[in-house]
Amino acid sequence: MPFAGQLYSAALRMTRNPSDAEDVVQETYLKAYRAFGSFQEGTNLKAWLYRILTNTYINKYRKKQRRPSEVELGELQDLYLYRRMGEASGASVSAEEDALANFVD
């Protein structure tokens, strides 16, 4: 695939995560393949691919910002157990810990 290494390097600079960079490059090539009919001969292919890459990254970033943060179930269970242990020992719980623990309940 043309420019794959260069696109990956650019995606890695944007995402700072190798797995996410691979996803962005893969999606870039998929979008380019689907839109190849609109590509005009004589146009700079590299610039076209970079624009698709950049737009793909921006869209993924915006989508990620709209999504609520994800917390693994194990982390919530650990927090719940930590709170219960504190209550059993009679230790005082900070306001932050109390708020987080109530989130779990």
C-alpha distances in whole Angstrom, upper triangle without the diagonal:
4,6,6,9,11,10,12,14,15,16,17,20,21,21,22,21,18,19,19,16,14,15,15,11,11,13,12,9,12,14,12,11,15,16,14,17,19,16,19,18,19,17,15,12,12,15,14,11,14,17,15,14,18,19,18,19,23,23,23,25,28,27,28,31,33,33,35,35,35,37,37,40,41,41,44,46,46,47,50,51,51,53,56,56,57,60,61,62,63,61,60,57,56,55,51,51,54,51,48,50,52,48,48,51
4,6,8,9,9,11,13,14,15,17,19,20,21,22,22,19,20,20,16,15,17,15,12,13,15,12,10,13,14,12,12,16,16,14,17,18,15,17,16,16,15,12,9,8,12,12,10,12,15,14,13,17,19,18,19,22,23,23,25,28,28,29,31,33,33,36,36,36,38,39,42,43,43,45,47,48,49,51,53,53,55,57,58,59,61,63,63,65,62,61,58,56,56,52,52,54,52,49,51,53,49,49,52
4,6,5,6,8,10,11,12,14,15,16,18,19,19,17,18,18,14,13,15,14,10,12,14,11,10,14,15,13,14,17,17,16,19,19,16,18,17,17,15,12,9,7,10,11,8,9,13,13,12,14,17,16,17,20,21,21,23,25,26,27,29,31,32,34,34,34,36,37,40,41,41,43,46,46,47,49,51,51,53,55,56,56,59,61,61,62,60,59,55,54,53,49,50,52,50,47,49,51,47,47,51
4,6,5,6,9,10,10,12,14,15,16,17,16,14,15,15,11,10,12,11,8,9,12,10,9,13,14,13,14,17,18,17,20,21,18,20,20,20,18,15,12,10,13,13,10,11,14,13,11,14,17,15,16,19,20,19,21,24,24,25,27,29,29,32,31,31,33,34,37,38,38,40,42,42,43,46,48,48,50,52,53,53,56,58,58,59,57,56,53,51,51,47,47,49,47,44,47,48,44,44,48
4,5,5,6,9,10,10,12,14,15,15,15,12,14,15,11,10,14,13,10,12,15,13,12,16,17,16,18,21,21,20,24,24,21,23,23,22,20,17,15,12,14,15,12,12,16,15,13,15,18,17,16,20,22,21,22,25,26,25,28,30,30,33,31,31,33,34,37,37,37,40,42,42,43,46,47,47,49,51,52,52,55,57,57,58,56,55,52,50,50,46,46,49,47,44,46,48,44,44,48
4,5,5,6,9,10,11,13,14,15,15,14,16,15,11,12,15,13,10,13,15,13,13,17,17,16,18,21,20,20,23,23,20,22,21,21,18,15,13,9,11,13,10,9,13,13,11,13,16,16,15,18,20,20,20,24,25,24,26,29,30,32,31,31,34,34,38,39,38,40,43,43,43,46,48,47,49,52,52,53,55,57,58,59,56,55,52,50,49,45,46,49,46,44,46,48,44,45,48
4,5,5,6,8,10,11,12,13,14,12,14,13,9,9,11,9,6,10,11,9,10,13,14,13,15,18,18,17,21,20,18,20,21,20,18,14,12,9,10,11,8,7,10,10,7,10,13,12,12,15,17,16,17,20,21,21,23,26,26,29,28,29,31,32,35,36,36,38,41,41,41,44,46,45,47,50,50,51,53,55,56,57,54,53,50,48,47,43,44,46,44,41,44,45,42,42,45
4,5,5,6,9,10,10,11,11,9,10,10,6,7,10,8,6,9,12,10,11,14,15,15,17,20,20,20,24,23,21,24,24,24,21,18,16,13,14,15,11,10,13,13,9,12,14,13,12,15,17,16,17,20,21,20,23,25,25,28,26,26,29,29,33,33,33,35,38,38,38,41,43,42,44,47,47,48,51,52,53,54,51,50,47,45,45,41,41,44,42,39,41,43,40,39,43
4,5,5,6,9,10,10,11,9,12,12,8,10,13,11,10,13,15,13,15,18,18,18,20,23,23,23,26,26,23,26,26,25,22,19,17,14,15,16,13,11,14,15,11,12,16,15,13,16,19,17,17,21,22,21,23,26,26,29,27,28,30,30,34,34,33,36,39,38,39,42,43,43,45,47,48,48,51,53,53,54,51,50,47,45,44,41,41,44,42,39,42,43,40,40,44
4,5,5,6,9,10,11,11,13,12,8,11,13,10,9,13,14,12,14,17,17,16,19,21,21,21,25,24,22,24,24,23,20,17,16,12,12,14,11,8,11,12,9,9,12,12,10,13,16,15,15,18,20,19,21,24,25,27,26,27,29,30,34,35,34,36,39,38,39,42,43,43,44,47,48,48,51,53,53,54,51,50,46,44,43,40,41,43,41,38,41,43,39,40,43
4,5,5,6,8,9,9,10,8,5,8,9,7,7,10,11,10,13,15,15,15,18,20,20,21,24,23,22,24,25,25,22,19,17,14,14,15,12,9,12,11,7,8,11,10,8,11,13,12,12,16,17,16,18,21,21,24,23,23,26,27,30,31,30,33,35,35,36,38,40,40,41,44,45,45,48,50,50,51,48,47,44,42,41,37,38,40,38,35,38,39,36,36,40
4,5,5,5,6,6,9,8,5,8,10,9,9,13,14,13,16,18,19,19,21,23,24,24,28,27,25,28,29,28,25,22,20,17,17,18,15,13,15,15,11,12,15,13,10,13,16,14,14,17,18,17,19,22,22,24,22,23,25,25,29,30,29,31,34,33,34,37,38,38,40,42,43,43,46,48,48,49,46,45,42,40,40,36,36,39,37,34,37,38,35,35,39
4,6,5,8,9,12,11,8,12,13,12,12,16,16,15,18,20,20,21,23,25,25,26,29,28,26,28,29,28,25,22,21,17,17,18,16,13,15,16,12,11,14,14,11,13,16,15,14,17,19,17,19,22,23,24,23,24,26,27,31,31,30,32,35,35,35,38,39,39,40,43,44,44,46,48,48,49,46,45,42,40,39,35,36,39,37,34,37,39,36,36,40
4,6,8,10,12,9,8,11,12,10,11,15,15,14,17,19,18,19,22,23,23,24,28,26,25,27,29,28,25,22,20,17,16,17,15,12,13,13,10,9,11,11,8,9,12,11,10,13,15,14,15,18,19,21,20,21,24,25,29,30,29,31,34,33,33,36,38,37,39,42,43,43,45,47,47,48,45,44,40,38,37,34,35,37,35,32,35,37,33,34,38
4,5,8,9,6,6,10,10,9,11,14,14,14,17,19,19,20,22,24,24,25,29,28,27,29,31,30,27,24,23,20,19,20,17,14,16,15,11,11,13,11,8,10,12,10,9,13,14,12,14,17,17,19,17,18,20,22,26,26,25,27,30,30,30,33,35,34,36,39,39,40,42,44,44,45,42,41,38,36,35,31,32,35,32,30,32,34,30,31,34
4,7,9,8,8,11,12,12,13,16,17,17,20,21,22,23,25,27,27,28,32,31,30,32,33,33,30,27,25,22,22,22,19,17,19,18,15,14,17,15,12,14,16,14,12,16,17,15,16,20,19,21,19,19,21,22,26,26,25,27,30,29,29,33,34,33,35,38,38,38,41,43,43,44,41,40,37,35,35,31,31,34,32,30,32,34,31,31,35
4,6,5,6,9,10,11,12,14,15,16,18,20,21,22,24,26,27,28,31,31,30,33,34,34,31,28,25,22,23,23,20,18,20,19,15,15,17,15,12,15,16,13,13,17,17,14,17,20,19,20,18,18,19,20,23,24,23,25,28,27,28,31,32,32,34,37,37,37,40,42,42,43,41,40,37,35,35,31,31,34,32,29,31,33,30,30,34
4,6,5,6,9,10,11,12,14,15,17,18,20,21,23,24,26,26,30,30,29,31,32,32,29,27,24,21,22,22,19,18,20,18,15,16,18,16,13,17,18,15,15,19,19,17,20,22,21,23,21,20,22,22,25,25,25,28,30,29,30,33,35,34,36,39,39,40,43,44,45,46,43,43,40,38,38,34,34,37,35,32,34,36,33,32,36
4,5,5,6,9,10,11,12,14,16,17,18,20,21,23,24,26,29,29,28,31,32,33,30,27,25,22,23,23,19,18,20,18,15,16,18,15,13,16,17,13,14,18,17,15,18,21,19,21,19,18,20,19,23,23,23,26,28,28,29,32,33,33,35,37,38,39,41,43,44,45,43,42,39,38,37,34,33,36,34,31,33,34,31,30,34
4,5,5,6,9,10,11,12,14,15,16,18,20,21,22,24,27,27,26,29,31,31,28,26,23,21,21,21,17,16,17,15,12,13,14,11,9,13,13,10,11,14,14,12,15,17,16,18,17,17,19,19,23,24,23,26,28,28,29,32,33,33,35,37,38,39,41,43,44,45,43,42,38,37,36,32,33,35,33,30,32,33,30,30,33
4,5,5,6,9,10,10,12,14,15,16,18,20,21,22,26,25,24,27,28,28,25,23,20,17,18,18,14,13,15,14,10,11,13,11,9,12,14,11,12,16,16,15,17,20,19,22,20,20,22,23,27,27,27,29,32,32,32,35,37,37,38,41,42,42,45,47,47,48,46,45,41,40,39,35,36,38,36,33,35,37,33,33,37
4,5,5,6,9,10,11,12,14,15,17,18,20,21,24,25,23,26,27,28,25,23,20,18,19,18,15,14,16,14,11,13,15,12,11,15,15,13,15,18,18,17,20,22,21,23,22,22,24,24,27,28,28,30,32,33,34,36,38,38,40,42,43,44,46,48,49,50,47,47,43,42,42,38,38,40,38,35,37,38,35,34,38
4,5,5,6,8,10,11,12,14,15,17,18,20,23,23,22,26,27,28,25,23,20,18,19,18,15,15,16,13,10,13,13,10,10,13,13,10,13,16,14,14,17,19,18,21,20,19,22,22,25,27,27,29,31,32,32,35,37,37,39,41,42,43,45,47,48,49,47,46,42,41,40,36,36,39,36,33,35,36,33,32,36
4,5,5,6,9,10,10,12,14,15,16,18,21,21,20,23,25,25,22,20,17,16,16,15,12,11,12,10,7,9,10,7,6,10,10,8,11,14,13,13,16,18,18,21,20,21,23,24,27,29,29,30,33,34,34,37,39,39,40,43,44,45,47,48,49,50,48,47,43,42,41,37,37,39,37,34,36,37,34,34,37
4,5,5,6,9,10,10,12,14,15,16,20,20,18,21,22,23,20,18,15,13,14,13,9,10,12,9,7,10,11,9,9,13,13,12,14,17,17,17,20,22,22,25,24,24,27,27,31,32,32,34,36,37,37,40,42,42,43,46,47,48,50,52,52,54,51,50,47,45,44,41,41,43,41,38,40,41,37,37,41
4,5,5,6,9,10,11,13,14,15,19,19,18,22,23,24,22,20,16,15,17,15,11,13,14,11,9,13,13,10,11,15,14,13,16,18,18,18,21,23,22,25,25,24,27,27,30,31,32,33,36,36,37,40,41,42,44,46,47,48,50,52,53,54,52,51,47,46,45,41,42,44,41,38,40,41,37,37,40
4,5,5,6,8,10,11,12,14,17,17,17,21,22,24,21,20,16,16,16,14,11,12,13,9,8,11,11,7,10,13,11,10,14,16,15,16,19,20,20,23,23,23,26,27,29,31,31,33,35,36,37,39,41,42,43,45,47,48,49,51,52,54,51,50,47,45,44,40,41,42,40,37,39,40,36,36,39
4,5,5,6,9,10,10,12,15,15,14,18,19,20,17,16,13,12,12,10,7,9,9,6,5,9,9,7,9,12,12,12,14,16,16,18,20,22,22,25,25,26,29,29,33,34,34,36,38,39,40,42,44,44,46,48,49,50,52,54,55,56,54,53,49,47,46,42,43,45,42,39,42,42,39,39,42
4,5,5,6,9,10,10,14,14,13,17,18,19,17,15,12,12,13,11,8,10,12,9,8,12,12,10,13,16,15,15,18,20,20,21,24,25,25,28,28,28,31,32,35,36,36,38,41,41,42,44,46,47,48,51,52,53,55,56,58,59,56,55,52,50,49,46,46,48,45,42,44,45,42,41,44
4,5,5,6,9,10,13,14,14,18,19,21,19,18,15,15,16,13,11,13,14,10,11,14,13,11,14,16,15,15,18,20,19,20,23,24,24,27,28,27,30,31,33,35,36,37,40,41,42,43,45,46,48,50,51,52,54,56,57,58,56,55,51,50,49,45,45,47,44,42,44,44,40,40,43
4,5,5,6,8,11,11,12,15,17,19,17,16,13,14,14,11,9,12,11,7,9,12,11,9,12,14,13,14,17,18,17,19,22,23,23,27,27,28,31,32,34,37,37,38,41,42,42,44,46,47,48,50,52,53,54,56,58,59,56,55,52,50,48,45,45,47,44,42,44,44,40,40,43
4,5,5,6,9,9,9,12,14,16,14,13,10,11,12,8,7,10,10,7,9,12,12,11,14,16,15,16,19,21,20,22,25,26,26,30,31,31,34,35,38,40,40,41,44,45,45,47,49,50,51,54,55,56,57,60,61,62,59,58,54,53,51,48,48,50,47,45,47,47,44,44,47
4,5,5,8,10,10,13,15,17,15,15,12,14,15,12,10,14,14,11,13,16,15,14,17,19,18,19,22,23,23,25,27,28,28,32,32,32,35,36,39,40,41,42,45,46,47,48,51,51,53,55,56,57,59,61,62,63,61,60,56,55,53,50,50,52,49,46,48,49,45,45,48
4,6,8,9,10,14,16,19,17,17,15,16,17,13,12,16,15,12,14,17,15,14,17,19,17,18,22,22,22,24,27,27,27,31,32,32,35,36,38,40,41,42,44,46,46,48,50,51,52,54,56,57,58,60,62,63,61,60,56,54,53,49,50,51,48,46,48,48,44,44,47
4,5,6,7,11,13,16,14,15,12,15,14,11,11,14,13,10,13,16,14,14,17,18,17,19,22,22,22,25,27,27,28,32,33,33,37,38,40,42,43,44,46,48,48,50,52,53,54,56,58,58,60,62,63,64,62,61,57,55,54,50,51,52,49,47,49,49,45,46,48
4,5,5,9,10,13,12,13,10,13,14,10,11,14,14,12,14,17,16,16,19,21,20,22,25,25,25,27,30,30,31,35,36,36,39,40,43,45,45,46,49,50,51,52,55,55,56,59,60,61,63,65,66,67,65,63,60,58,57,53,54,55,52,50,52,52,48,49,51
4,6,8,10,13,13,15,13,16,16,13,14,17,16,15,18,20,19,19,22,23,22,24,27,27,27,30,32,32,33,37,38,39,42,43,45,48,48,49,51,53,53,55,57,58,59,61,63,64,65,67,69,70,67,66,62,61,59,56,56,58,55,52,54,54,51,51,54
4,6,9,12,11,13,12,15,14,11,13,16,14,13,16,18,17,17,21,21,21,23,26,26,26,29,31,31,32,36,37,38,41,43,45,48,48,49,51,53,53,55,57,58,59,61,63,63,65,67,68,69,67,65,61,59,58,54,55,57,53,51,54,54,50,50,53
4,6,9,7,9,8,12,11,8,10,13,13,12,15,17,16,17,20,21,21,23,26,26,27,29,31,32,33,37,38,38,42,43,46,48,48,49,52,53,53,55,57,58,59,61,63,63,65,67,69,69,67,65,62,60,58,55,56,57,54,52,54,54,51,51,54
4,6,6,9,9,13,12,10,13,16,15,15,18,19,19,20,23,24,24,26,29,29,30,32,34,35,36,40,41,42,45,46,49,51,51,53,55,56,56,59,61,61,62,65,66,67,68,71,72,72,70,69,65,63,61,58,59,60,57,55,58,58,54,55,58
4,5,8,9,12,13,11,14,17,16,17,20,21,21,23,25,26,27,29,31,32,33,35,37,37,39,43,43,44,47,48,51,53,53,55,57,58,58,61,63,63,64,67,68,69,71,73,74,75,72,71,67,65,63,60,61,63,60,57,60,60,57,57,60
4,6,8,11,12,11,14,16,16,17,20,21,22,23,26,27,27,30,31,32,33,36,37,38,40,43,44,45,48,49,53,54,54,55,58,59,59,62,64,64,65,68,69,69,71,73,74,75,72,71,67,65,64,60,61,63,60,58,61,61,57,58,61
4,6,9,8,8,11,13,13,14,16,18,18,20,22,23,24,26,28,29,30,32,33,35,36,40,41,42,45,46,49,51,51,52,55,56,56,58,60,60,62,64,66,66,68,70,71,71,69,67,64,61,60,56,58,60,57,54,57,58,54,55,58
4,6,5,6,9,10,11,13,14,15,17,18,20,21,23,25,26,27,29,30,32,33,35,38,39,40,43,44,48,49,48,50,53,53,54,56,58,58,59,62,63,64,66,68,69,69,67,65,62,59,58,54,56,58,55,52,55,56,52,53,56
4,6,5,6,9,10,11,12,14,15,16,18,20,21,23,24,26,27,28,30,32,33,37,37,38,41,42,45,46,46,48,51,51,51,54,56,56,57,60,61,61,64,66,66,67,65,63,60,58,56,53,54,56,53,51,53,54,50,51,54
4,5,5,6,9,10,10,12,14,15,16,18,20,21,22,24,26,27,29,30,32,35,35,36,39,40,43,44,44,46,48,49,49,52,54,53,55,58,59,59,61,63,64,65,62,61,57,55,54,50,51,54,51,48,51,52,48,49,52
4,5,5,6,9,10,10,12,14,15,16,18,20,21,22,24,26,27,29,30,34,34,35,38,39,43,44,44,45,48,49,49,51,53,53,54,57,58,58,61,63,63,64,61,60,56,54,53,49,50,52,50,47,50,51,47,48,51
4,5,5,6,9,10,11,12,14,16,17,18,20,21,23,24,26,27,29,32,33,34,37,38,42,43,43,44,47,48,48,50,53,53,54,56,58,58,60,62,63,64,61,60,56,54,52,49,50,52,49,47,49,50,46,47,50
4,5,5,6,9,10,10,12,14,15,16,18,20,21,22,24,26,27,30,31,31,34,36,39,40,40,42,44,45,45,48,50,50,51,54,55,55,57,60,60,61,59,57,54,52,50,47,48,50,47,44,47,48,44,45,48
4,5,5,6,9,10,10,12,14,15,16,18,20,21,22,24,26,29,29,30,33,34,38,39,39,40,43,44,44,46,48,48,49,52,53,54,56,58,59,59,56,55,52,49,48,44,46,48,45,43,45,46,43,43,47
4,5,5,6,8,10,11,12,14,15,16,18,20,21,23,24,28,28,30,33,35,38,40,39,40,43,44,44,46,49,48,49,52,53,54,55,58,59,59,56,55,51,49,47,44,45,47,44,42,45,45,42,43,46
4,6,5,6,9,10,10,12,14,15,16,18,20,21,23,26,27,28,31,32,36,38,37,38,41,42,42,44,47,47,48,50,52,52,54,56,57,58,55,54,50,48,47,43,44,46,43,41,43,44,40,41,44
4,6,5,6,9,10,11,12,14,15,16,18,20,21,25,25,26,29,30,33,35,34,36,39,39,39,42,44,44,45,48,49,49,51,54,55,55,53,51,48,46,44,41,42,44,41,38,41,42,38,39,42
4,5,5,6,9,10,11,12,14,15,17,19,20,23,24,25,28,30,33,35,34,35,39,39,39,41,44,43,44,47,48,49,50,53,54,54,51,50,46,44,42,39,40,42,39,37,40,41,37,38,41
4,5,5,6,9,10,11,12,14,15,17,19,22,23,24,28,30,33,35,34,35,38,39,39,41,43,43,44,47,48,48,50,53,54,54,51,50,46,44,42,39,40,42,39,36,39,40,36,37,40
4,5,5,6,9,10,11,12,14,16,17,20,21,22,25,27,30,32,31,32,35,36,36,38,41,41,42,45,46,46,48,50,52,52,50,48,44,42,41,37,38,40,37,35,37,38,34,35,38
4,5,5,6,9,10,10,12,14,15,19,19,20,23,25,28,30,29,30,33,34,34,36,39,38,39,42,44,44,46,48,49,49,47,45,42,40,38,35,36,38,35,32,35,36,32,33,36
4,5,5,6,9,10,11,12,14,18,18,20,23,26,29,31,30,31,34,35,34,36,39,39,39,42,44,44,45,48,49,49,47,45,41,39,37,34,35,37,34,32,35,35,31,32,36
4,5,5,6,9,10,11,13,16,17,19,22,25,28,30,29,30,33,34,33,35,38,38,39,41,43,43,45,47,49,49,46,45,41,39,37,34,35,36,33,31,34,34,30,31,34
4,6,5,6,9,10,11,14,15,16,19,21,24,26,26,27,30,31,30,32,35,35,36,39,40,40,42,45,46,46,44,42,39,37,35,32,32,34,31,29,31,32,28,29,32
4,5,5,6,9,10,13,13,15,18,21,24,26,25,26,29,30,29,31,34,34,34,37,39,39,40,43,44,44,42,40,36,34,33,29,30,32,29,27,30,30,26,28,31
4,5,5,6,9,12,13,16,19,22,25,27,26,26,30,31,30,32,35,34,35,38,39,39,41,43,44,45,42,40,36,34,32,29,30,32,28,27,29,29,26,27,30
4,5,5,6,10,12,13,17,20,22,25,24,24,28,29,28,30,33,33,33,36,38,38,39,42,43,43,41,39,36,34,32,29,30,31,27,25,28,28,24,25,28
4,5,5,8,9,10,14,17,20,22,21,21,25,26,25,27,30,30,30,33,35,35,36,39,40,40,38,36,33,31,29,26,27,28,25,23,25,26,22,23,26
4,6,8,9,12,15,18,21,23,21,22,25,26,25,27,30,30,30,33,35,34,36,38,40,39,37,35,31,29,27,24,25,27,23,21,24,25,21,23,26
4,6,9,12,15,18,21,24,22,22,25,27,25,27,30,30,30,33,35,35,36,39,40,40,38,36,32,30,28,24,26,27,23,22,24,24,20,22,24
4,6,8,12,15,17,20,19,19,22,23,22,24,27,27,27,30,32,32,33,36,37,38,36,34,30,28,26,23,24,25,21,19,22,22,18,19,22
4,6,9,13,15,18,16,15,19,20,19,20,24,24,24,26,29,29,30,32,34,34,32,30,26,25,23,19,20,21,18,16,18,18,14,15,18
4,7,10,13,15,13,13,17,18,16,18,21,21,22,24,26,26,28,30,32,32,30,28,24,23,21,18,18,20,17,14,17,17,14,14,18
4,7,9,12,11,11,14,15,15,17,19,20,21,23,25,25,27,29,30,31,29,28,24,23,22,19,18,20,17,14,16,17,13,13,17
4,6,8,7,7,11,12,11,13,16,16,17,19,21,22,23,26,27,28,26,25,22,21,20,17,16,17,16,12,13,15,12,11,14
4,5,5,7,9,10,11,13,15,16,17,19,20,22,23,25,26,28,26,26,23,22,22,19,17,19,18,14,15,16,14,12,15
4,5,5,6,9,10,11,12,14,16,17,18,20,21,23,25,26,25,25,22,22,22,19,17,18,17,14,13,15,13,10,13
4,5,5,6,9,10,11,12,14,15,16,18,20,21,23,24,23,24,21,21,22,19,17,18,18,14,14,16,14,11,14
4,5,5,6,9,10,10,12,14,15,17,19,20,21,23,21,21,18,18,19,16,13,15,15,11,11,14,12,10,13
4,5,5,6,9,10,11,12,14,15,17,18,20,21,20,20,16,17,17,14,12,13,13,9,8,11,9,6,10
4,5,5,6,8,10,11,12,14,15,16,18,20,19,20,17,18,19,17,13,14,15,11,10,12,11,8,10
4,5,5,6,9,10,10,12,14,15,17,18,17,18,15,16,18,15,12,14,15,11,10,13,13,10,13
4,5,5,6,9,10,11,12,14,16,17,15,15,12,13,14,12,8,10,11,8,7,10,10,8,11
4,5,5,6,9,10,11,12,14,16,15,15,12,14,15,13,10,10,11,9,6,9,9,7,8
4,5,5,6,9,10,10,12,14,14,15,13,15,17,15,12,12,14,12,9,12,13,10,11
4,5,5,6,9,10,11,12,11,12,10,12,14,13,9,11,13,11,9,12,14,12,13
4,5,5,6,9,10,11,10,10,8,10,12,11,8,8,11,9,7,10,12,10,11
4,5,5,6,9,10,10,11,10,13,15,15,11,11,14,13,9,11,14,12,11
4,5,5,6,9,9,11,10,14,16,16,12,13,16,15,12,15,17,15,15
4,5,5,6,5,7,7,10,13,14,10,11,14,14,11,14,17,15,16
4,5,5,6,8,8,12,14,15,12,11,14,14,12,13,16,15,15
4,6,8,10,11,15,17,18,15,14,18,18,15,16,19,18,17
4,6,9,11,14,17,18,15,15,19,19,16,19,21,20,20
4,6,9,13,15,17,14,14,18,18,16,18,21,20,20
4,6,10,13,14,12,12,16,16,15,17,20,19,19
4,7,10,12,10,10,13,14,13,15,18,18,18
4,7,8,6,6,10,11,10,12,14,15,15
4,5,5,6,9,10,10,12,14,16,17
4,6,5,6,9,10,10,12,14,15
4,5,5,6,9,10,11,13,15
4,5,5,6,8,10,11,12
4,5,5,6,9,10,11
4,5,5,6,9,10
4,5,5,7,9
4,5,5,7
4,5,5
4,6
4
